[in-house]
Amino acid sequence: MAKRVGMEVSIAAAEAVGLADVDVIAAYPITPQTHIVEHLSELVASGHLDAEFVPVESEHSAMSCCVGSSAAGARTFTSTSSQGYALMSEICYIAASLRLPIVMVTANRALSAPISIWNDHADLMMARDTGWIQTVAENGQEVVDLIFHAFRVAEDHRVLLPVMVNLDGFILSHVIEPILLPDRQEVEAYLPPYVPRLRLDPKSPVSIGPVGMPDVYTEAKKVHDEVLKGSRLVIEEAWDDFEAKFGRRYRAVETYRAEDAETLLITMGSISETAMTAVDALREQGKKVGLTRIRLWRPFPAQDLFDAVKGARQLVVVDRAMNLNSICGPVCGEIKSVLFDRHHAPYVKNYIAGLGGRDVTVQNFTEMVEGAELSARRGDPMGYELINLKE
Amino acid sequence: MAKETGIVSWKDLELGISIHRPGSAGELRTGDWRSSRAVTDFDKCIKCGRCYIFCPDMVYSRNDKGYYEQNYYYCKGCGICASECPVDAITMVQEGD
């Protein structure tokens, strides 16, 4: 039976990867890194986990090693953050297009300069167009649950794509939370052993990763796009079965007190829990405010998002990354596209918040809601604004 | 993969664009790019085989008499063979002339 224990979320993530009976972990062990791979290396070294731990010399090599091990048919895991992800990113595109079901946990952190080790979503957004599935956790339990889900979805023969599980760096990765860790039998019942559809085998040779001339590259991108789109069905099935087996329910887009909301906050990641507290406070003042939280970033749940926000008059989209000098932040840009495609035009205010580890408080959310309502009443142009900025 | 070209419906691509038949690249008609082709003067040829060794594709093969003959299915017209030939037996002839 599962037991609830107080545990640092990074350690819990490592324990979850161990419970998933991973075969190979390749990781760069130095900054930017978390206790996730440190604890995995301890589990391997102490004999608690029968896996290969490959401490490589860079994140570029980490993902390259993962590509090789996954192509050889091994259940493969890595983890990184920020600059490490940036160095790794070249190979991340390759892992996805070669359809290798690698699972990576990314403790989301800011990209330099200035040098920052703190939390924001710059790395998450950098990963956006790699063709990986991306899920986002709001708390430690979700990190654990989404890791099991990630392996199950990635390795499903209808998908065979890598999955990135995102959690906010420090705010989640270094915090001790009560975690319900299932036992191995429960995980095995949910996550069957990985059966590769394609693997490097001298007895049955295949070439993986050949050149794609102009007459095939477009078709290769099309099939990747279709598979990513089609993965949504498997993602849902795996969440349905997760609920049946573990009793916790996950959805691509989740809402909080949103039914009759006139002003709706839209968030992604751990700040969603702060936003819920703000919504409660604003509701107590009689304001019709609700919250929509994005859990699945890729494949992008456009219709779910539209259904969740279509009743609101004002949308307050909170981005934790900045598209420098774009129309708005990356989450807001997606939402505006969803609305435009469906000829729906509420007032959309975009706030950029929590960059490089700056706290986003309940007070900040209250200011955002009030600021958006004021802008909507005045008919201000719908731009983006940095919250909590020192002028 | 279709023969001669890589053109294939996205629905028929192998998983991860992998290739399952060893040597299938031999079916690709790389000779359709060339603007000039290598032609050997067998009166000058000394059968050294440098054209065969240096050819980046699969153009040259040795015949019964020991001469190296071209298979234009593959010849891209790069001219490396003509450049390497020690007795200038190979000339590049403009296609369409």
Interface residues (C-beta under 8 A of the other chain):
Chain A: S97 L98 R99 L100 L160 R197 L198 P205 V206 S207 I208 G209 P210 G212 M213 D215 V216 T218 E219 A220 K222 V223 E226
Chain B: T5 G6 I7 V8 S9 W10 K11 L13 L15 G16 I17 S18 I19 H20 P22
